[in-house]
């Protein structure tokens, strides 16, 4: 019987790394022009729902077909309105998550050194800024998508690289 050999590959991404990658994608999305891209995505999603609804109607699944058709039309017609509310909801969610991370960071690192406290506060403070800017964007203060995108990319890069460096240090300590 042959012996099975497990090959160690890249370890699973932690929550911080995954969140960092999501923020990098979000930042690129905002810099490229979220408004027009979201309208295109809503139109595609609406068209897909309309086609799925038509298929359901051909299969004589009347209730699901009608619901999908109606949702498809609503998403295409009202996509722009929904986008404005999504920006507000996203801003509030990021602001709340930033506050949560800030409080947890202060509690967790209250007795740590200054450098660790500063590093642990960077991401939460930048998240708070992104949340506030998204809410200001919703209120129509200014067109801040490029600034939001740049900050989101910075937060994402920090979260990814911080996690990678932390894992490298942890692995180096284990090997010694």
N, C-alpha and C positions, 0 to 999 in steps of 0.2 A: 504494500500500500504506500503510495507516494505521500510524502509529508507536505502539508499545505504551508505555504510561506505567505505571510501577510506583509504587504508592502505599505510602508507608512507614507501617506500622501499629505498634502496640505491639510492642516487641521480645520475643523469646522470654524466658520466665522463666528465670533462672539456677537452679542447684541450690539455692542458699540461699533464694531467693524461694519456690521450690516447697516446699522443706522447711519454711519458715516458714508457708506456707498449710496444710500438712499438720498442723503443730503447733497452729495456731489451730483447725482442725476437731477435732483430738484433744482439745483443751482444752474446747471446747464440748460435745463428746461426754461427757467425764468429768463436767462440771458438771451436765449434764442427767440423769445417772444411768446410768452405763455398764452396771451389772449388769442392770437390767430391759431396757434397749435391746438388749443383746447376746443375752439370752434370746429376745426377739422376733425378732431377726435370725437366730439359729440355727434357730428354729422355721420361719421363712419359707424359709431355705436348705434345711432338711430336707424340707419339703413340695415345694419345686421339684425336688429330687433324686428324690423318690418319684414325682412326676408324670412326670419325664423317664424314670425307670426303667420305669414302666408303658407309656409310649409305645414305648420300646425293646423291651419284651416283646411288644407288639402287632405290631411290625415283625419279630418273630422274631429279634431280636438278643439272644439269651439271656444271654450272659456280661455284656455291658455293662448290660443291664437289671437283672440280679440285683445287680451291683455297685452301681449307682445306688440301687436300692431299699434295700439293706443300709446304705449310707452315709447315706441320708436318715433311716432309722430311728435309726441310731447318733447322728447329729448332734442329732436331736430329743431322744432319751433322755439322752444324755451331754453335752449342750451346756453345762450349768453347770460340769461338771468341766473341760471343755476351756477354758472362760473363765478359770478360776483359773490354769491353766498358761499361757494366753496373756498374762495380766497379768505373770507372772513372766518369761516370755520377752521381752516388750516392755520390761520394766524392765531386764533384763540387756543387751538390744540398745541401748537408749538410753544406759545407763551406759557401755557399751563405745564407742559413737559419741562420747559426750561426752569420754571419755578420749582418744580418737584426735584429736578437734578441739583439745583442750587441748594435747596434745603438739605437734601440727602448728603451732598458734598460737604456742607458745613458741619453737619452732625458727625459724619464719618471721619473727617480729617481735622476735628477740632484740636487734637493734641499732636498733629503732625508738624513737620517742619514747614517753613515758609515756602520753599520751592514746590513741595507737594500740594500745599493749599492753593498756590497760584495756578498750577497746572490743572488742578481739579475744578477750578472756577472758570477756566477759559471757555469750555464748551457750553456750560449753562448760561453764561453771560451773553455769548454770541447767539444762542437760541432765543434768549429774551429779546435781543435786538431784532432778530428775524421776525419773531411774533409781533412785535410792536410795529415794524415796518409793513408787514402784511395787513395789519389792522388799519394803519394809516393809508395804505394803498386802497383798501376797501372804502375808506371815508373820502377818497378823492383828493387827498392832500397834495400828492405829486405822483408822477410816474416813477416808481422806485424799483421796477422789476430788475434792472441791471444791478443795482446795489444789493437787493435781496439775493440775487443769484450769486454774486461774488462772495457775500458773507456765507451763504449756504455751502458753497464749494470750500471755503476756508474751514467751516465747522466740520464738514465731511472729511476733508484731508486730515485735520487734527485728530478726529476720532479714529480714523483708520491707522494713521502712523503711530499715534500714541499706543493703540492696542498692539500693533506689531512690535514696537520697541519694548513694551511691557512683557510680551510673551518671549521675546529674545532674551531679555534679562533673566526672566524666570527659568528658561531652559538652560542658560549659562550657569546659573546657580545650582541647578539640579545636577549638571554634568561635573561640577567640581566637587 
